[in-house]
Amino acid sequence: MTIAYMVEDSESDGFAKQRLEFFKFRTREELYDVKKDPEGLHNLLEDDKYKEIVQQYRLYLQEWMETTDSPVLDIFKNKDNEELRRYFMKEQQNMANQRKTKK
């Protein structure tokens, strides 16, 4: 179910409305124990028991982003910089709009 579908369907489908609200208020980072919490309802990111795991996963992700020359690497390294993130998203939308007009 895509976001566009959820928005369209949320007026008549309670499940779609519930999922849409869930996605609107998600945090930037999430960590779930999918064996104990398969629905992903309990974010463990702020749980002190998982602090080292969170740091290790962040390092793995950054290394992968560097290896793959990810376009979001600067955003990841500066995740608290709202201005940078907004600029990046605006540029991504502009590029997507340009691709649409070329079709």
C-alpha distances in whole Angstrom, upper triangle without the diagonal:
4,7,8,6,7,10,11,10,11,15,15,12,14,11,8,12,12,9,10,14,13,12,15,17,17,20,20,21,20,22,21,23,20,23,24,21,18,15,16,18,21,22,25,25,28,30,33,33,30,32,33,30,28,31,31,27,28,31,29,26,29,31,28,27,31,31,28,29,26,26,24,27,29,26,26,30,30,27,29,30,28,30,29,25,25,27,25,22,24,26,22,21,24,24,21,22,25,24,22,26,27,25
4,5,5,6,9,10,10,12,15,16,14,15,13,10,12,13,10,10,13,13,11,13,16,16,18,19,20,20,22,22,24,22,25,26,23,20,17,18,19,22,22,25,25,28,30,33,33,30,32,33,30,28,30,30,27,27,29,28,25,27,29,26,25,29,29,26,27,24,23,22,25,27,24,24,28,28,25,27,27,25,27,26,22,22,24,22,19,20,22,19,17,21,21,17,19,22,20,19,22,24,22
4,5,5,6,9,10,10,13,15,14,15,13,9,10,12,9,7,11,11,9,10,13,13,16,17,19,19,21,22,24,23,26,27,23,21,18,18,19,22,21,24,24,27,29,32,33,30,31,33,30,27,30,30,27,26,29,28,25,27,29,27,25,29,30,27,27,24,23,21,24,25,22,23,27,26,23,24,25,22,24,24,20,19,22,20,17,18,20,17,16,19,20,17,18,21,20,19,22,24,23
4,5,5,6,9,10,12,14,14,15,14,11,12,14,12,10,13,14,12,13,16,17,20,20,22,22,25,25,28,26,30,30,27,24,22,22,22,25,25,28,28,30,33,36,37,34,35,36,34,31,33,34,30,30,33,31,28,30,32,30,28,31,32,29,29,26,24,23,27,28,25,25,29,28,26,27,27,24,25,25,22,21,23,21,18,19,20,18,15,19,19,16,17,20,19,17,20,22,21
4,5,5,6,8,11,12,11,13,12,8,10,13,11,10,13,14,13,14,18,18,21,22,24,23,26,25,28,26,29,29,26,23,20,21,22,25,25,29,29,31,33,37,37,35,36,37,35,32,35,35,31,31,34,33,30,32,34,31,30,33,34,31,31,28,27,26,29,31,28,28,32,31,28,30,30,27,29,29,25,24,26,25,21,22,24,21,19,22,23,19,20,23,22,20,23,25,23
4,5,5,5,9,10,9,10,9,5,7,9,7,6,10,11,10,11,15,15,19,20,22,21,24,23,26,24,27,27,23,21,18,19,19,22,22,26,26,29,31,34,35,32,34,36,33,30,33,34,30,30,33,32,29,31,34,31,30,34,35,32,32,28,27,26,29,30,27,27,31,30,27,28,29,26,28,28,24,24,26,25,21,23,25,22,20,24,24,21,22,25,24,22,25,28,26
4,6,5,8,10,10,11,11,8,7,11,10,7,10,12,11,11,14,16,19,21,23,23,26,26,28,27,30,30,26,24,21,21,21,24,24,28,28,30,32,36,36,34,35,37,35,32,34,35,32,31,35,34,31,32,35,33,31,35,36,33,33,29,28,26,30,30,27,28,31,30,27,28,28,25,27,27,24,22,25,24,20,21,24,21,19,22,23,20,21,24,24,22,24,27,26
4,6,7,9,9,12,12,9,9,13,12,10,13,16,15,15,18,20,23,24,26,26,29,29,31,29,32,32,29,27,23,24,24,27,28,31,31,33,36,39,40,37,38,41,38,35,38,39,35,35,38,37,34,35,38,35,34,37,38,35,35,32,30,29,32,33,30,31,34,33,30,31,31,28,30,30,27,25,27,27,23,23,26,23,21,24,25,21,21,25,24,21,24,27,25
4,6,6,6,9,9,6,7,11,11,10,13,15,15,15,18,20,23,25,27,26,28,28,30,28,30,30,27,25,21,22,22,26,27,30,31,33,35,38,39,37,38,40,38,35,38,39,35,35,38,37,34,36,39,36,35,38,39,36,37,33,32,31,34,35,32,32,36,35,32,33,33,30,32,32,29,28,30,29,25,26,29,26,24,27,28,24,24,28,27,24,27,30,28
4,6,5,6,8,5,4,8,9,7,9,12,13,13,16,18,21,23,25,24,27,26,28,27,29,29,25,24,20,21,20,24,24,28,29,30,32,36,37,35,36,39,36,34,36,38,34,34,37,37,34,36,38,36,35,38,40,37,37,33,32,30,34,34,31,31,35,34,30,31,32,29,31,31,28,27,29,29,25,26,29,26,24,27,29,26,26,29,29,26,29,32,30
4,6,8,10,8,7,11,12,11,12,15,16,16,18,21,24,26,28,28,30,30,32,30,33,32,28,27,23,24,23,27,28,32,32,33,35,39,40,38,39,42,40,37,40,41,38,37,41,40,37,39,42,40,38,42,43,40,40,37,35,34,37,37,34,34,38,37,33,34,34,31,33,34,30,29,32,31,27,28,31,29,26,29,31,28,28,31,31,28,31,33,32
4,7,9,8,8,11,13,13,14,17,18,18,21,23,26,29,30,29,31,30,32,30,32,32,28,27,23,25,24,27,29,33,34,35,37,40,41,39,41,43,41,38,41,42,39,39,42,41,39,41,44,41,40,44,44,42,42,39,37,36,39,40,36,37,40,39,36,36,37,34,36,37,33,32,35,34,30,31,34,31,29,32,33,30,30,33,33,30,32,35,33
4,6,5,6,9,10,11,12,14,16,17,19,20,24,26,28,26,28,27,29,26,29,28,25,23,19,21,21,24,26,29,31,32,34,38,38,36,38,40,38,35,39,39,36,36,40,39,36,38,41,39,38,41,42,40,40,37,36,34,37,38,35,35,38,38,34,35,36,33,35,36,32,31,34,33,29,31,33,31,29,32,33,30,30,33,32,30,33,35,33
4,5,5,6,9,10,11,12,14,15,17,19,22,25,26,25,26,25,27,25,27,26,22,21,17,19,18,22,23,27,28,30,31,35,35,34,36,38,36,34,37,38,35,35,39,38,35,38,40,38,37,41,42,40,40,37,36,34,37,38,34,34,37,37,33,34,35,32,35,35,32,31,34,33,30,31,34,32,30,33,34,31,32,35,34,32,35,38,36
4,5,5,6,9,10,11,12,14,16,17,20,23,24,22,23,22,23,21,23,23,19,18,14,16,15,19,21,24,26,28,29,32,33,31,33,35,33,31,34,35,32,32,36,35,32,35,37,35,34,38,39,37,38,34,34,32,34,36,32,32,35,35,31,32,33,31,34,34,30,30,33,32,28,30,33,30,28,32,33,30,31,34,33,31,34,36,35
4,5,5,6,9,10,11,12,15,16,19,21,23,21,23,22,24,22,25,24,21,19,15,17,16,20,21,25,26,28,29,33,33,31,33,35,32,30,33,34,31,31,34,33,31,33,36,33,32,36,37,35,35,32,31,29,32,33,30,30,33,33,29,30,31,29,31,31,28,27,30,29,25,27,29,27,25,28,29,26,27,30,29,27,31,33,31
4,6,5,6,9,10,11,13,15,18,21,22,21,24,23,25,24,26,25,22,20,17,18,17,20,21,25,25,27,29,32,33,31,33,35,33,31,34,35,32,31,35,34,32,34,37,35,33,37,38,36,36,33,32,29,32,33,30,30,33,32,28,29,30,27,30,30,27,26,29,28,25,26,29,27,25,29,30,27,27,31,31,29,31,34,33
4,5,5,6,9,10,11,13,16,19,20,19,21,20,22,20,23,22,18,17,14,14,13,16,18,21,22,24,25,29,30,28,30,32,30,28,31,32,29,29,33,32,30,32,35,33,32,36,37,35,36,32,32,29,31,32,29,28,32,31,27,28,29,27,30,30,27,26,30,29,25,28,30,28,26,30,31,28,29,33,32,31,34,36,35
4,5,5,6,9,10,11,14,17,18,16,18,17,20,18,21,21,17,15,12,12,12,15,16,20,21,22,24,28,28,26,28,30,28,25,29,30,26,26,30,29,27,29,32,30,29,33,34,32,32,29,28,26,28,29,26,26,29,28,25,26,27,25,28,28,24,24,27,26,23,25,28,25,24,28,28,25,27,30,29,28,31,33,32
4,5,5,6,9,10,14,16,18,17,20,19,22,21,24,24,20,19,15,15,14,17,18,21,22,23,25,29,30,28,29,31,29,26,29,30,27,27,30,30,27,29,32,30,28,32,33,31,31,28,27,24,27,28,24,24,28,27,23,24,25,23,25,26,22,21,25,24,20,22,25,22,21,25,26,23,24,28,27,26,29,31,30
4,5,5,7,9,13,15,17,17,19,19,22,21,24,23,20,19,15,15,13,16,16,20,20,21,24,27,28,27,28,30,28,26,28,30,27,27,30,30,27,29,32,31,30,33,35,33,33,29,28,25,28,28,25,25,28,27,23,23,25,22,25,26,22,21,25,24,21,23,26,24,23,26,28,25,26,30,30,28,31,34,33
4,6,6,6,10,13,14,13,16,15,18,18,21,20,16,16,12,11,10,12,13,16,17,18,20,24,25,23,24,27,25,22,25,27,24,24,27,27,24,27,30,28,27,31,32,30,31,27,27,24,26,27,23,23,26,25,21,22,24,21,24,25,21,22,25,24,21,24,26,24,23,27,28,26,27,31,30,29,32,35,34
4,5,5,9,11,12,12,15,16,19,18,21,21,17,17,13,12,12,14,13,17,17,19,21,24,25,23,24,26,24,21,24,25,22,22,25,25,22,24,27,25,24,28,29,27,27,24,23,20,23,24,20,20,23,22,19,20,21,19,22,22,18,18,22,20,17,20,23,20,20,23,24,22,24,27,27,26,29,31,30
4,6,9,11,14,14,17,18,22,21,25,24,20,20,17,15,15,16,15,19,18,19,22,26,27,25,25,28,26,23,25,27,24,23,27,27,24,25,29,27,25,29,31,29,29,25,24,21,23,23,20,20,23,22,18,18,20,17,20,20,17,17,20,19,16,19,22,20,19,22,24,22,23,27,27,26,29,31,31
4,7,9,12,12,15,16,20,20,23,22,19,19,16,14,13,14,13,16,15,16,19,22,24,22,22,25,24,21,23,25,22,21,25,26,23,24,28,27,25,29,31,29,29,25,24,21,23,23,20,19,22,21,17,17,19,16,20,20,17,17,21,20,18,20,23,22,21,25,26,25,26,29,30,29,32,34,34
4,7,8,8,12,13,17,17,21,20,16,17,14,11,11,12,10,13,12,14,17,20,21,19,19,22,20,17,20,22,19,18,22,22,19,21,24,23,22,26,28,26,26,23,22,19,21,21,17,17,20,19,15,16,18,16,19,20,16,17,21,20,17,20,23,21,21,25,26,24,26,29,29,29,32,34,33
4,5,7,10,13,16,17,21,20,17,18,16,13,12,12,9,12,10,11,14,17,19,17,16,19,18,14,17,19,16,15,19,20,17,19,22,22,20,23,26,25,25,21,21,17,18,19,15,14,17,16,12,12,15,14,18,18,15,16,20,18,17,20,22,21,22,25,26,25,27,30,30,30,33,35,35
4,7,11,13,17,18,22,22,19,19,18,14,15,14,11,13,10,12,15,18,19,17,16,18,17,13,15,17,14,12,16,17,14,15,19,18,17,20,22,21,21,18,17,14,15,15,12,10,13,12,9,10,12,12,15,15,12,14,17,16,15,18,20,18,19,23,23,23,25,28,27,28,31,33,33
4,7,10,14,15,19,19,16,17,16,13,13,12,9,10,7,10,13,15,16,13,13,15,13,10,12,14,11,10,14,14,12,14,17,17,16,19,21,20,21,18,18,14,15,16,13,11,13,13,10,12,15,15,18,17,15,17,20,18,17,21,22,21,22,25,26,25,28,30,29,30,33,35,35
4,7,10,12,15,15,13,13,13,9,10,9,6,7,6,9,11,14,14,11,12,14,12,9,12,14,11,11,15,15,13,16,18,18,18,21,23,22,23,20,21,17,18,19,16,14,16,17,14,16,19,19,22,21,18,21,23,21,20,24,25,23,25,28,28,27,30,32,31,32,35,36,36
4,7,9,12,12,11,12,12,8,10,8,5,5,5,9,10,12,12,9,10,12,9,8,11,12,10,11,14,14,13,16,18,18,18,22,23,23,24,21,23,20,20,21,19,16,18,19,17,18,22,22,25,24,22,24,27,25,24,27,29,26,28,31,31,30,33,35,34,35,38,39,39
4,6,9,9,7,8,9,6,8,7,5,6,8,11,11,14,13,10,13,14,11,11,14,15,12,14,17,17,16,19,21,20,21,24,25,25,27,24,26,23,23,25,23,20,22,23,20,22,25,25,29,28,25,27,30,27,26,30,31,29,30,34,33,32,35,37,36,36,40,41,40
4,5,6,6,7,10,8,10,8,8,8,10,13,12,14,12,10,14,15,12,12,16,16,14,16,19,18,18,21,23,22,23,26,27,27,29,26,28,26,26,28,26,23,25,26,24,25,29,29,32,31,28,31,33,31,30,34,35,32,33,37,36,35,38,40,38,39,43,43,42
4,6,5,4,7,7,10,10,10,11,13,16,15,18,16,14,17,18,15,15,19,18,16,18,21,19,19,22,24,22,24,27,27,27,29,26,28,26,26,29,27,24,26,28,25,27,30,30,33,32,29,31,34,31,30,33,34,31,33,36,35,33,36,39,37,37,41,42,40
4,6,6,9,10,12,12,13,13,16,19,17,19,17,15,19,19,16,17,21,20,18,21,23,21,22,25,26,25,27,30,30,29,32,30,32,29,30,32,30,27,30,31,28,31,34,34,37,36,33,35,37,35,34,37,38,35,36,40,39,37,40,42,40,41,44,45,44
4,6,9,9,10,10,12,12,15,17,15,18,15,15,18,19,17,18,21,21,19,22,24,23,23,27,28,27,29,32,32,32,34,32,33,31,31,33,31,28,30,32,29,30,34,34,37,36,33,35,38,36,34,38,39,36,37,41,40,39,41,44,42,42,46,47,46
4,6,5,7,7,9,10,14,16,15,18,16,15,18,20,17,17,21,21,19,21,24,23,22,26,28,26,28,31,31,31,33,30,31,29,29,31,29,26,29,30,27,28,31,31,34,34,30,32,35,33,31,35,36,33,34,38,38,36,38,41,39,39,43,44,43
4,5,8,10,11,13,16,18,18,21,19,18,21,22,19,19,22,22,19,22,25,23,22,26,27,26,27,30,30,29,32,29,30,28,29,31,29,26,29,30,27,29,32,31,34,34,30,32,35,32,30,34,35,32,33,36,36,34,36,39,37,37,41,42,40
4,6,9,11,13,16,18,18,21,20,19,22,23,20,20,23,23,21,22,25,24,23,26,28,26,27,31,31,30,32,29,30,27,28,31,28,26,29,29,26,28,30,29,33,32,28,30,33,31,28,32,33,30,31,34,34,32,34,37,36,35,39,40,38
4,6,7,10,12,14,15,18,17,16,18,20,17,16,20,20,17,19,22,21,20,23,25,24,24,28,29,28,29,26,27,24,25,27,25,22,25,26,22,24,27,26,30,29,26,27,30,28,26,30,31,28,29,33,33,31,33,36,35,34,38,39,38
4,6,10,12,14,14,18,17,16,19,21,19,17,21,22,20,21,24,24,22,25,28,27,27,30,32,31,32,29,29,26,27,29,26,24,27,27,23,24,27,26,30,30,26,28,31,29,27,30,32,30,30,34,34,32,35,38,36,36,40,41,40
4,6,9,10,10,14,14,13,15,18,16,15,18,20,18,19,22,22,21,24,27,26,26,30,31,30,32,29,30,26,27,28,25,23,25,25,22,23,26,26,29,29,26,28,31,30,28,31,33,31,32,35,36,34,36,39,38,38,42,43,42
4,6,8,8,12,12,11,12,15,13,12,15,17,15,16,19,19,18,21,23,23,23,26,28,27,29,25,26,23,23,25,22,19,21,22,18,19,23,23,26,26,23,25,28,26,25,29,30,28,29,33,33,32,34,37,36,36,40,41,41
4,6,5,9,9,7,9,12,10,9,13,14,13,14,17,18,17,20,22,22,23,26,27,27,29,26,27,24,24,25,22,19,21,22,19,20,23,24,27,27,24,27,30,28,27,31,32,30,32,35,35,34,37,39,38,39,42,43,43
4,6,8,9,7,7,10,9,7,10,12,11,11,15,16,15,17,20,20,20,23,25,25,26,23,24,21,20,21,19,16,18,18,15,16,20,21,24,23,21,24,27,25,25,28,29,28,29,33,33,32,35,37,37,37,41,42,42
4,6,9,8,7,11,11,9,11,14,14,14,17,19,18,20,22,23,23,26,28,28,29,26,27,23,23,23,21,18,19,19,16,16,20,21,25,24,22,25,28,27,26,30,31,30,31,35,35,35,37,40,39,40,43,44,45
4,5,6,7,10,10,10,12,15,15,15,18,19,20,21,24,25,25,28,29,30,31,28,30,26,25,26,24,21,22,22,20,20,24,25,28,28,26,29,31,30,30,33,35,33,35,38,38,38,40,43,42,43,46,47,47
4,5,5,8,10,10,11,14,15,15,18,19,20,21,24,25,26,28,29,31,31,29,31,27,26,27,25,22,22,23,21,21,24,26,29,29,27,30,33,32,32,35,36,35,37,40,40,40,42,45,44,45,48,49,50
4,6,8,9,10,12,13,14,16,18,19,20,22,23,25,26,28,29,30,32,30,32,28,27,28,27,23,24,25,23,23,27,29,32,31,30,33,35,33,33,37,38,36,38,42,41,41,44,46,45,46,49,50,50
4,6,5,6,9,10,10,12,14,15,16,18,20,21,22,24,26,27,28,26,28,25,23,25,23,20,20,22,20,21,25,26,30,28,27,30,32,30,30,34,35,33,35,38,38,37,40,42,41,43,46,47,47
4,5,5,6,9,10,11,13,14,15,17,19,20,21,23,24,26,27,25,27,23,22,23,21,18,18,19,18,19,22,24,27,26,25,28,30,29,29,33,33,32,34,37,37,37,40,42,41,42,45,46,46
4,5,5,6,9,10,11,12,14,15,17,18,20,21,23,24,25,24,26,23,21,23,22,18,18,20,19,20,24,26,29,27,26,30,31,29,30,34,34,33,35,38,37,37,41,42,41,43,46,47,47
4,5,5,6,9,10,10,12,14,15,16,18,20,21,22,24,22,25,22,20,22,21,17,18,20,19,21,24,26,29,27,25,29,31,28,29,32,33,31,33,36,35,35,38,40,39,40,44,44,44
4,5,5,6,9,10,10,12,14,15,16,18,20,21,22,20,22,19,17,19,18,14,15,17,15,17,20,22,25,23,22,25,27,25,25,29,29,28,30,33,32,32,35,37,36,38,41,41,42
4,5,5,6,9,10,11,12,14,15,16,18,20,21,19,21,18,16,18,17,13,13,15,14,16,19,22,24,23,21,25,27,25,25,29,29,28,31,33,33,33,36,37,37,38,42,42,42
4,5,5,6,9,10,11,12,14,15,16,18,20,19,21,19,17,19,18,15,15,17,17,19,22,24,27,25,23,27,28,26,27,30,30,29,31,34,33,33,36,38,37,39,42,42,42
4,5,5,6,8,10,10,12,14,15,16,18,16,19,16,15,17,16,13,14,16,15,18,21,22,25,23,21,25,26,23,24,28,28,26,28,31,30,30,33,35,34,35,38,39,39
4,5,5,6,9,10,10,12,14,15,16,14,16,14,12,14,13,9,10,13,12,15,17,19,22,19,18,22,23,20,21,25,25,23,26,29,28,28,31,33,32,34,37,37,37
4,5,5,6,9,10,11,12,14,15,14,17,15,12,14,14,11,10,14,14,17,19,21,24,21,20,24,24,22,23,27,26,25,28,30,29,30,33,34,33,35,38,38,39
4,6,5,6,9,10,11,12,14,13,16,15,12,15,16,12,13,16,16,19,21,23,25,23,21,25,26,23,24,27,26,25,28,30,28,29,32,33,32,34,37,37,37
4,5,5,6,9,10,10,12,10,13,11,9,13,13,9,11,14,13,17,19,20,22,19,18,21,22,19,20,24,23,21,24,26,25,25,29,30,28,30,33,33,34
4,5,5,6,9,10,10,9,12,10,7,10,11,8,8,12,12,15,17,19,21,18,17,20,21,18,19,23,22,20,24,26,24,25,28,29,28,31,33,33,34
4,5,5,6,9,10,10,13,12,10,13,14,11,11,15,16,19,20,23,24,21,20,24,24,20,22,25,24,23,26,28,26,27,30,31,30,32,35,34,35
4,5,5,6,8,8,12,11,10,13,14,12,13,16,17,20,21,23,24,21,20,23,23,20,21,24,23,21,24,26,24,24,28,28,27,29,32,32,32
4,5,5,6,5,8,8,6,10,11,9,10,14,14,18,18,20,21,17,16,20,19,16,18,21,19,17,21,23,21,21,25,25,24,27,30,29,30
4,6,5,6,9,10,7,10,12,11,11,14,16,19,19,21,22,18,18,21,21,17,20,22,21,19,23,24,22,23,27,27,26,29,31,30,32
4,6,8,11,12,10,14,16,14,14,18,19,23,23,25,25,22,21,24,24,20,22,25,23,21,25,26,23,24,28,28,26,29,32,31,31
4,5,9,11,10,13,15,14,15,18,19,22,22,24,24,21,20,23,22,18,20,22,20,18,22,23,20,21,25,24,23,26,28,27,28
4,6,9,8,10,13,12,13,16,17,21,20,22,22,18,17,20,19,16,18,20,17,16,20,21,18,19,23,22,21,24,27,26,27
4,5,6,9,10,10,12,14,15,18,18,19,19,16,14,17,16,13,14,17,15,13,17,18,16,17,21,21,20,22,25,24,25
4,6,7,8,10,12,13,14,17,16,16,16,13,12,14,13,9,11,14,11,10,14,15,13,14,18,18,17,20,22,22,23
4,6,5,6,9,10,10,13,13,14,14,11,9,12,12,8,10,13,12,10,14,16,15,16,19,20,19,22,24,24,26
4,5,5,6,9,10,13,13,15,15,12,11,14,14,11,13,16,15,14,18,19,18,19,22,23,23,25,28,28,29
4,5,5,6,8,11,10,12,12,9,9,12,12,9,12,15,14,14,17,19,18,20,22,23,23,26,28,28,30
4,6,5,5,8,8,9,10,7,6,10,10,8,10,13,13,13,16,17,17,18,21,22,23,25,27,28,29
4,5,5,9,10,12,13,10,9,13,14,11,13,16,16,15,18,21,20,21,24,25,25,27,30,30,31
4,6,9,9,12,14,11,11,15,15,13,16,18,18,18,21,23,22,24,27,27,28,30,32,33,34
4,6,6,9,10,8,9,12,13,12,14,17,17,17,20,22,22,23,26,27,28,30,32,33,34
4,6,8,10,9,8,11,13,12,13,16,17,17,19,21,22,23,25,27,27,29,31,32,34
4,6,9,9,9,11,13,13,14,17,18,19,21,23,24,25,27,28,29,31,33,34,36
4,6,5,6,9,10,11,13,14,16,17,19,20,21,23,25,26,27,29,31,32,34
4,6,5,6,9,10,11,12,14,15,16,18,20,21,22,24,26,27,29,31,32
4,5,5,6,9,10,11,12,14,15,16,18,20,21,23,25,26,27,29,31
4,6,5,6,9,10,11,12,14,15,17,18,20,21,23,24,26,27,29
4,5,5,6,9,10,10,12,14,15,16,18,20,21,23,25,26,28
4,5,5,6,9,10,11,12,14,15,16,18,20,21,23,25,26
4,6,5,6,9,10,11,12,14,15,17,19,20,21,23,25
4,5,5,6,9,10,11,12,14,15,17,18,20,21,23
4,5,5,6,9,10,10,12,14,15,16,19,20,22
4,5,5,6,9,10,10,12,14,15,17,19,21
4,5,5,6,9,10,11,12,14,16,17,19
4,5,5,6,9,10,11,12,15,16,17
4,5,5,6,9,10,10,12,14,16
4,5,5,6,9,10,11,13,15
4,5,5,6,9,10,11,13
4,5,5,6,9,10,11
4,5,5,6,9,10
4,5,5,6,9
4,5,5,7
4,5,6
4,6
4
